[in-house]
Amino acid sequence: MVNQIIETAQDKMKKAEESLQRDLGQIRAGRANASLLDRIQVEYYGVPTPLNQISQISIPEARVLMITPFDKTSLGDIEKSILASDLGISPTNDGSVIRLIIPQLTEDRRKELAKQVGKHAEGAKVAVRNIRRDAMDELKAAEKKKDISEDELRTLEQDVQKITDASTKEIDKIAATKEEELLDV
């Protein structure tokens, strides 16, 4: 039961790290990245469908995303969905594929995006700290119920702190990698 508390906390912290990774994947870095299109839904035969399920997304050049639909009749719908999205990139349709040319970022925009990365990372750290607090509360409740001794409580609290520190370090690493990618010209 006590091990369950620590495992649950560790799983939740991993999910916070993965969520941060997904959020940062949405930030444009002046380079083509297929995850930019993850949130785009296309009206396909009346059903909103994720873009990556109805087309192949490739990166022929560093700043170009190429979308090749499996069904050529959906080209217009894909183009409309991209225009309606918050991407801010105009698609180029040549009749068989759609190309998205990612513009080069200005220095100011890079710094602004780096600040956004910091905010996302801080949000993830807050989530990890909340998970730690919940786990500590559960352990203290178990000690009050006499399920564990005071010494075991101290040891388990140290274990929870270790996984929290490891998770925080991983979040810092993820954020630093993204910031480096953004600030790299």
LUMNU-8784 format. One record per residue: x, y, z of N, C-alpha, C in turn. Coordinates in steps of 0.2 Angstrom, whole numbers, plus 5000, padded with zeros to 4 digits. Last residue first. Layout:
XYZXYZXYZ;...
This chain:
510251504831510051534825510251494819;509551454846510051434841509851464834;508451474854508951524853509551514848;507751354853507451414851507951474850;508651254858508351254851508051314848;508751304871509351304866509151304859;507451284875507751354875508351354870;507451144874506951184870507251254869;508451114884508451084877508051124872;507851164895508451194893508551174886;506751084897506651154896507251184893;507350964900506850964894506751044892;508050994911508350974906507950984899;506951024920507451074919507851064912;506350904921505950954918506451014916;507350824927507150814920506850864917;507350894940507950894936507850874928;506150854944506250924943506850934938;506350714945505850744940505950814939;507250714955507450684949506950714943;506550774966507150804963507350774956;505550674967505350744965505950774963;506250564971505950554965505650624962;506650614984507150594978506850594972;505550634991505950694989506450674983;505150504992504750544988505050604986;506150465001506150424994505650474989;505950535012506550555008506550525001;504750485016504750555014505350565010;505250355019504750365013504750435011;505950385031506250355025505850365019;504950435039505450485037505850455031;504150325040503850385037504450435035;504950235047504750225040504450285036;504950305059505550305056505450285048;503550295063503850365062504450355058;502850155054503150185060503350255058;501150135046501950135046502150165052;499950125051500150075046500850075045;499350215060499850165063499950105058;498750315055498350255056498750195059;499750405054499250415059498850355061;500450345043500750345049500250355055;499450375033499650305035499950305041;499550515034498950485035499050415037;500850535028500750555035500050525038;500650485015501050445020500950465027;499750585011499550515011499950465016;500650695011499950695015499750615016;501550655001501750665009501150655013;500750654990501050594992501250595000;500450784989499850734990500150674993;501750844988501350864993500750804995;502050784975502450774981502050784987;501050854967501050774968501450754974;501550984969500850964971500750884972;502750974962502750984969502050974972;502250944949502650894952502650904960;501651064946501251004946501650954950;502751154947502151164952501751094952;503451104935503751094942503151104948;502551144925502651074926502951064933;502651284927501951254928502051174929;503951294923503751314930503051284932;503851264910504251224914504051234921;503051364905502851294904503251254909;503951474907503251474911503051404911;505051444899505151444906504451444910;504351454886504651384889504751384896;504151584886503551544887503751474889;505451634885505051644891504451604892;505651584872506051564878505751574884;504851674865504651604866505051564871;505551794867504851784870504651714870;506651764860506751774868506051764871;506151754847506551694850506551704858;505651874845505251824845505551764849;506851944845506451964850505951904851;507451894833507851884840507351894845;506251804823506651864824506951854831;506351654814506051694819506551754820;505851614797506351624802506151664807;504351524794504751584793505251584799;504051374786504051404792504551464792;502951324774503651354775503651394781;502051184770502051244775502851264776;501251124756501851134759501751194764;500250984751500251054754500951064757;500050904735500350904742500250974744;499350914724499450844726499750844733;499151054722498651004719498750934721;499951134729500051124722499651074719;499751254741499351194739499551184731;500351314756500451314748500251254745;499751394770499951334766499951354759;500451514781499951504775500251444771;500351514798500751494793500251484787;499751514810499951584808500451564802;499051424819499751414817500151484814;497851414823498151464826498951464824;496751374809497151354815497451414817;496251404796495851414802496151404809;497251354788497151424788496751444794;497051214791497751244793497651324793;495851194786495951184793496551214795;496051224772495551264776495651254784;496851114769497151184768496651234772;496051004771496651014775496851084775;495051024761494851024768495451034773;495851014750495551074751495351084758;496250874751496750934750496450994752;495450764750495350804756495850864756;495650704738495050744738495050784745;496750614740496850684737496250734737;497050534754496450544749496550614746;498150554761498050484758497550484753;499150704758498550664760498450594757;500550764763500350724758499750684760;501350904768500850864770500550824764;502950954773502550934767502050884770;503751094780503351034782502951014775;505351164780504751154776504451084779;506551194785506051244787505451224783;507451094781507451114788506851154790;506450984770506951034771506951054778;505450884771505950884765506550924766;504650804782505050864782505650864777;502950754781503650744781504050804781;501550664785501850724786502550714786;500150604777500850584779501150654779;498450594783498950614778499650594781;497550564792497250564785497850584780;498150574804497750514803497550514795;498650704806499150654805498750584804;497450784808497750784802498250724801;496050704816496750724817497050724810;494450744811494950694811495650724812;492750774812493350804814493850744815;491750714799491950694805492650734807;491350734786490850764791491150744798;492450694778491750654778491350674784;493350784789493450724784492850684784;494050924794493350894793493350844787;495450904804495150914798494450884797;496350984817495850934816495550954809;497951004825497451014819496950964817;498850964834498150994836497651004831;499950934827499650884831498950904833;500851014820500150994817499750954821;502051014827501651084826500951064823;502650894825502150904831501750974831;503450904814502850884813502350894819;504351054811504250994817503550974816;505551154805504951114803504951064809;506051304814506251234811505551194810;505651394822505951414816506151354812;504951334833505651354834506051374828;503351344840503751344834504451374835;502751234852503051304851503551294845;502351104854501851154850502251224849;503251044862503251024855502851074850;502851094874503451124871503551104864;501851004876501751074876502251114873;502550884877502050894872501850964871;503350904888503650884882503150904876;502350914898502850974896503150964889;501850784898501450844896501850904894;502950714903502750704896502350764893;503050774916503650784911503350774904;501850724920501950794920502550814916;502050584920501550614915501650694915;503050574930503250564923502750594918;502150604941502750654939502950644932;501350494941501050564939501550614937;502250394944501950394937501650464936;502650434957503150434952502850434945;501450424964501750484963502250494957;501350284962500750324959501050394958;502450244970502350224963501850274959;502050294983502650314979502650304972;500850214985500850294985501450314981;501350084984500850104979500850184979;502050074996502450074989502050104984;500950065004501450125005501850134998;500449945000500050005000500450065000;
